[in-house]
């Protein structure tokens, strides 16, 4: 009997923090880790020493998230860092993205796996261009839940009217973006008010603390019905096994990208278009009656159909159209600008295809959210791009399905990932 | 019509599903991968994940251990036993062979061989032409790992350049490499020490005995518990006490297992996995802070070793 088994397991939530060091982002993360007892004594004593060395009076919690030597020297965060904590009922993965303008690509990277974003606002400064940029990007990457953390309330005397004004300003511009679920929380990460504990300085605020919201926020894939998408990763054919029962075994291995599947369901395999039924679903010899989003399983089919990596198994009634021309919002990630004369490789689910840029419809100025004409894409640019593909992909609009709506662009000369695409 | 069943995977189910997906991506994208297996707890979890990913088939990769020659006997024996039980191929390459070749030169006979594993690993990668090494490193282990990718790119010299890593979005992993280059894949990146112990408990995984509380002769050196007179595979004793040090017998267990010269145990009565889970939940010292003598050398020492090709 496990010591932990009596605790209810509320799964795992991935979230993103956006803001700059000036907004107190590192302090907020430090506060979450510290107040959930994630920071252990030796780590704490190390940052105490560093705080003293730098002549600070209190322990600087932001030092907890300082990462690599290179950036410690520069005093900035240059990449996405991942942090972990657990409340006993839920495990959390924080993607910590830097806030500077030149790091749009890092924020898009961090946002791609998150189901919730915390957008930090300095109560003294209110809604800034940076706030709008972060909100636009969170929306672009289709993060369903936003928390606007109005931080540094201690520096405005915990004044409710400051908080209310920021909320009104934010809602006005968020309405234009069409973001649905936004929560506002006044807090002081420095003093620990409304992060994990309520504190006693924000009595006028009756809503939940930050951790309360995190504990109850829906995890990915739990909110709406999704179509079943099962990209095949590998085929298991253990013919040479000593067990003769396995001679005809053909298992299709993959992770349910979205939706769910049950034994007996009628399915279609793409690109062949052939249909059959699910004979069995299993994992490590255990038969399963059904499988849901994010589960890694092996599927066996009733009829022998030729299937290989890159194929997709879907429910017959909701099969996507194969597409050789796609339009997508693309974030360019590479220091080398997009070269429209070149061919790139696109990876969509487990499938790859050569791709040509057919056109750039517009670029988005992420500070004003205006569309501007563009004929090239440089690092951190976001644009609507049309591609022609050599092989068809089986995709859904990203707004409907993050798994089958997303792709990456690869430069074959150095194999770098140079772009991130969200199919329109 | 799709019906909606609100099913949330437990955190362990989610982590396991992610790790299986990553291993299958390696199998699907790489021509000649290898799984690094040391006999330690993280790599024991990796073997269970590989079983879940690929059974009833064989693993699409061999197992490999870079042996410093200074590993705990219990762990080496466990390593061989586990590989045999699974019926999978185990490759062992040793730092001592690199020393004989002259590619590893110790500063002095007692120097820890831990960091020299990088050289032997790179030699083995070249010998077998591996394009991907699957390892059990976790992001929560150390600051320099918090930004590590799940598919981490190493150049022809095996070097990790923190500024030249591929962006990693959604679950679209890019494990492509050119000849001579190498990918390090970390399927349990998102696991914490607690997750590992909970997984071991749930899956009832067997572990080398030194993970459980046992009596052992040790000395106290600069605040750490240092095991002494540890027998090697050939019966020879290593980690001899320094003159003047007093040997005491303590009840200890190892939280992490590696080269004898740089892994220290903690005092503990936990003699089964459930008790270790409980201790892990209430500990006040990090895994590496408590037990890795090599990381204490400098705050940035892990980052430095990784740049030199360490996994």
Interface residues (C-beta under 8 A of the other chain):
Chain A: X1 X2 X3 X4 X9 X10 X11 X12 X40 X41 X42 X43 X46 X65 X66 X67 X68 X69 X70 X78 X79 X80 X81 X82 X83 X84 X86 X90 X91 X93 X105 X106 X108 X109 X112 X113 X219 X222 X224 X225 X226 X227 X228 X233 X234 X236 X237 X238 X241 X243 X246 X249 X251 X253 X254 X255 X259 X260 X283 X284 X285 X292 X294 X295 X296 X309 X315 X317 X318 X333 X347 X348 X349 X350 X402 X403 X406 X407 X408 X410 X414 X415 X416 X417 X420
Chain B: X1 X2 X3 X4 X5 X6 X7 X8 X9 X10 X11 X12 X13 X14 X15 X16 X17 X18 X20 X21 X24 X25 X27 X28 X51 X52 X53 X54 X55 X56 X57 X58 X60 X139 X140 X143 X144 X146 X147 X162 X163 X165 X166 X167 X168 X169 X170 X171 X172 X174 X176 X177 X178 X189 X190 X192 X194 X195 X198 X201 X202 X274 X275 X277 X278 X281 X283 X284 X285 X286 X289 X290 X299 X300 X303 X304
